[in-house]
Amino acid sequence: MTEFHAPIAEAIWDMKYRLKDADGRPVDATLDATHRRVAAALAAPEAAPETWAPAFAKALAGHRFLPAGRILAGAGTGRAVTLFNCFVMGTIPDSMGGIFESLKEAALTMQQGGGIGYDFSTIRPRGAPVNGVGADASGPLSFMDVWDAMCRTIMSAGSRRGAMMATMRCDHPDIEDFIAAKQDSARLRMFNLSVLVTDDFMAAVEADTPWALRFEGRTYRTLPARALWDRIMRATYDYAEPGVIFIDRINAQNNLGYCETIAATNPCGEQPLPPYGACLLGSVNLAALVRNPFSDNAEIDADELEELTATAVRMMDNVVDASRFALEAQAAEARAKRRIGLGVTGLADALIFCGLRYGSAEAVAQTGAWLAAISHAAYRASARLAAEKGAFPLFDRDEYLARPMIRALPDDIRAEIAEHGIRNALLTSIAPTGTISLLAGNVSSGIEPVFALSYTRKVIQPDGSRIEETVEDYALAEWRRQNGDAPLPEAFVTAQDLAPADHVAMQAAAQAHVDSSISKTVNVPEEISFEAFKEVYAEAYARGCKGCTTYRPNRVTGAVLAVAEAQEAEAPAPAAAAPAGAAAEGDVVRLADPLERPEALPGLTYKLKWPDSPHAIYVTMNDIELGGRRLPFEIFINSKNMEHYAWTVALTRMISAVFRRGGDVSFVVEELKAVFDPRGGAWMKGKYVPSILAAIGGAIEQHMREIGFIGQGEGGIAAGAAGASVETVTLGGGGAGAGGGVPTTCPSCGSYNTAMQEGCAVCLDCGFSKCA
């Protein structure tokens, strides 16, 4: 029977992957029952499902093979959900009708639980003429705001909202606006952004030559390539976005380069995909395969690894036939190429078991060896599947064998592909494994280093109270089981102990044996110089990586909180002026009881002009000084339009009650900005505002920025709702409090205990991950 290695593992299973009926009663009695359900569903396409279902269940047992969460949660449930994690949508036409048809397709895909990626380079730049209507184009960024608003309203299958990736070519005339878009921390919150960087651009940066920004053959302007590169790097240094995708390398090394062109990736970047392409993910858990851990003969058995990989390939190939798709174009694309993304998780723990320090030359070599073994086993298995079931429909023998990845395979595997073809056009990818890694006992995620050897998790009880439990890394728990409190070997390192070069070396070692790409975050220290930071990207390009994502804690993006010791060391001293019942937590004061209202409060009034209303709406925000900081205390919403009277009074009372309880009340902004009016919103200052309530949310957000309660980006007011026409009238005195952003919080449970891993914020309390 498969065991839960930690309480958090059982909680994750029960919350995310355990099948329950419509009333919430469990259908899967045990984790083994979940495995049997999934195995049976994936064996159904086989000619002899009774043979393969037990083999598939065996692969799942002991957490040796971990299908992506979509598969665990959806396979065998009978629900109308996709088993694919993410999609790249069709090429966006440069027309109003085509753009909104693409928006509809995205909404349908998200409704079934898929994240999406889009290339916005195909939309004409801001200010370009729109033929036939005598107007200028609003540009791709304005439509990205619409996509972002759509995504906020659609819940993915399960318990999380959809995720999106937006890409733009480095030669698009609006690339500078794209680079700066998320410097406003409230804009495009549902998107990850990445710049498509070409080889020509990198050469121009190296040579310090001019770089032309073009669209459809017209050059809009020219600027120094190095200046544009520095702008990308500066935005990433200060705001953690955009990422960088080396798009020419991706297309040159694509097994399907003879029949497709890639311009976008899935939300976390590990799957570069063509229009309507889908990513199908699963991971071999290397930590579960190490025999004799912490001994001189610790190793992964080569035969077991090959057999498990072959079984995993067969399971994932069957998902192509078992899954539902939101769009017929997605189904056709998946079946024509049958690409899968088999990766690994638990790599860092496996290295620890073998006594190897993450990032060392020995660890780099061992990583390459393990990934090569998986790659070869996967290609061999897929060739043999082709002999049994047929090659993928777009297989072209001569073209396929000429591709770089195939030329590098051993001769015997190439010979099998030449004779039988291959079932799956691409086979390997390394994806974020957030919650499935927790399910497997908190093994290290993907190819990331261990983030924290242990941390304290807050668990909400049925009565609303919280208890704390310690969550240990899988390797640490095994060490304690074998050795008690003996000192840890030198191989026990965490992300905070590593140099950026260690991360890049590991990513490059893995990329050499991965035919798609890798989702990985290079954690860099806050104090790293800008020049040293740029070298990380230069090194990633030089070493053959297909992209690079970094995370640098700073006052704008916030610092992740993970290790109990770090939290204690960094906790600020309690404010002397704090009232009874108040407690300091980060930069936010939490109150056990609501505050009493003083006789006078400083405040500001904001005037909203909603196009469909003859009367303005006035939003007054009053604040209180507490612990040396200015905090929102109450709100008043007024208008001469009596149609609004009841809901504005209700909103006034509810929001004020929330404010008086303290804490990170910035979530009020997010909730209001997510409200859509079914009658339609309005365009304000070139941005779409989905409702009057969203506009009020924008005014609240502006005020929170004015007083320093949330970070002030360079762009001023946030996009979306905050783009409404707002006038400010000062009512009271009082200066702004200390600036800086509030700590990063989990959108699922509100915890501050979050970590940035594989380009995604992961909650260490509830397991929420934007990408997993």
Stockholm file with secondary structure:
# STOCKHOLM 1.0

chainA/1-772         MTEFHAPIAEAIWDMKYRLKDADGRPVDATLDATHRRVAAALAAPEAAPETWAPAFAKALAGHRFLPAGRILAGAGTGRAVTLFNCFVMGTIPDSMGGIFESLKEAALTMQQGGGIGYDFSTIRPRGAPVNGVGADASGPLSFMDVWDAMCRTIMSAGSRRGAMMATMRCDHPDIEDFIAAKQDSARLRMFNLSVLVTDDFMAAVEADTPWALRFEGRTYRTLPARALWDRIMRATYDYAEPGVIFIDRINAQNNLGYCETIAATNPCGEQPLPPYGACLLGSVNLAALVRNPFSDNAEIDADELEELTATAVRMMDNVVDASRFALEAQAAEARAKRRIGLGVTGLADALIFCGLRYGSAEAVAQTGAWLAAISHAAYRASARLAAEKGAFPLFDRDEYLARPMIRALPDDIRAEIAEHGIRNALLTSIAPTGTISLLAGNVSSGIEPVFALSYTRKVIQPDGSRIEETVEDYALAEWRRQNGDAPLPEAFVTAQDLAPADHVAMQAAAQAHVDSSISKTVNVPEEISFEAFKEVYAEAYARGCKGCTTYRPNRVTGAVLAVAEAQEAEAPAPAAAAPAGAAAEGDVVRLADPLERPEALPGLTYKLKWPDSPHAIYVTMNDIELGGRRLPFEIFINSKNMEHYAWTVALTRMISAVFRRGGDVSFVVEELKAVFDPRGGAWMKGKYVPSILAAIGGAIEQHMREIGFIGQGEGGIAAGAAGASVETVTLGGGGAGAGGGVPTTCPSCGSYNTAMQEGCAVCLDCGFSKCA
#=GR chainA/1-772 SS CCCCSSHHHHHHIIIIISCBCTTSCBSCCSHHHHHHHHHHHHHTTSSSHHHHHHHHHHHHGGGSEEECHHHHHHTTSCCSCCSCCEEECCCCCSSHHHHHHHHHHHHHHHHTTCEEEEEGGGSCCTTCEETTTTEECCCHHHHHHHHHHHHHHCBCSSSSBCCEEEEEETTSTTHHHHHHGGGSTTTTTTEEEEEEECHHHHHHHHHTCEEEEEETTEEEEEEEHHHHHHHHHHHHHHHSCCEEEEHHHHHHTCTTTTTCCCCEECTTSSCEECTTCEECEEEEEGGGTEESTTSTTCEECHHHHHHHHHHHHHHHHHHHHHCCCSSHHHHHHHHHHCCCEEEEECHHHHHHHTTCCTTSHHHHHHHHHHHHHHHHHHHHHHHHHHHHHCCCTTCCHHHHHTSHHHHTSCHHHHHHHHHHCCSCSCCBCBCCCHHHHHHTTSCCCTTCCBSCSEEEEEEECTTSCEEEEEEECHHHHHHHHHHTTCCCCTTCCBGGGCCHHHHHHHHHHHHTTCSSCBCCCEECCTTCCHHHHHHHHHHHHHTTCSEECEECCBTTTBCCCCCHHHHHHHCCCCCTTCCTTEEEETTEEEESSCCCCCSCCCEEEEEECCTTCSSCEEEEEEEEEETTEEEEEEEEEEESCGGGHHHHHHHHHHHHHHHHTBSCTTHHHHHHHTCCCTTCCEEETTEEECCHHHHHHHHHHHHHHHTTSSCCCTTCSCSGGGGSCEEEEECSCCCCCCCSCCCCCCTTTCCSCEEEETTEEEETTTCCBSCC
#=GC SS_cons         CCCCSSHHHHHHIIIIISCBCTTSCBSCCSHHHHHHHHHHHHHTTSSSHHHHHHHHHHHHGGGSEEECHHHHHHTTSCCSCCSCCEEECCCCCSSHHHHHHHHHHHHHHHHTTCEEEEEGGGSCCTTCEETTTTEECCCHHHHHHHHHHHHHHCBCSSSSBCCEEEEEETTSTTHHHHHHGGGSTTTTTTEEEEEEECHHHHHHHHHTCEEEEEETTEEEEEEEHHHHHHHHHHHHHHHSCCEEEEHHHHHHTCTTTTTCCCCEECTTSSCEECTTCEECEEEEEGGGTEESTTSTTCEECHHHHHHHHHHHHHHHHHHHHHCCCSSHHHHHHHHHHCCCEEEEECHHHHHHHTTCCTTSHHHHHHHHHHHHHHHHHHHHHHHHHHHHHCCCTTCCHHHHHTSHHHHTSCHHHHHHHHHHCCSCSCCBCBCCCHHHHHHTTSCCCTTCCBSCSEEEEEEECTTSCEEEEEEECHHHHHHHHHHTTCCCCTTCCBGGGCCHHHHHHHHHHHHTTCSSCBCCCEECCTTCCHHHHHHHHHHHHHTTCSEECEECCBTTTBCCCCCHHHHHHHCCCCCTTCCTTEEEETTEEEESSCCCCCSCCCEEEEEECCTTCSSCEEEEEEEEEETTEEEEEEEEEEESCGGGHHHHHHHHHHHHHHHHTBSCTTHHHHHHHTCCCTTCCEEETTEEECCHHHHHHHHHHHHHHHTTSSCCCTTCSCSGGGGSCEEEEECSCCCCCCCSCCCCCCTTTCCSCEEEETTEEEETTTCCBSCC
//
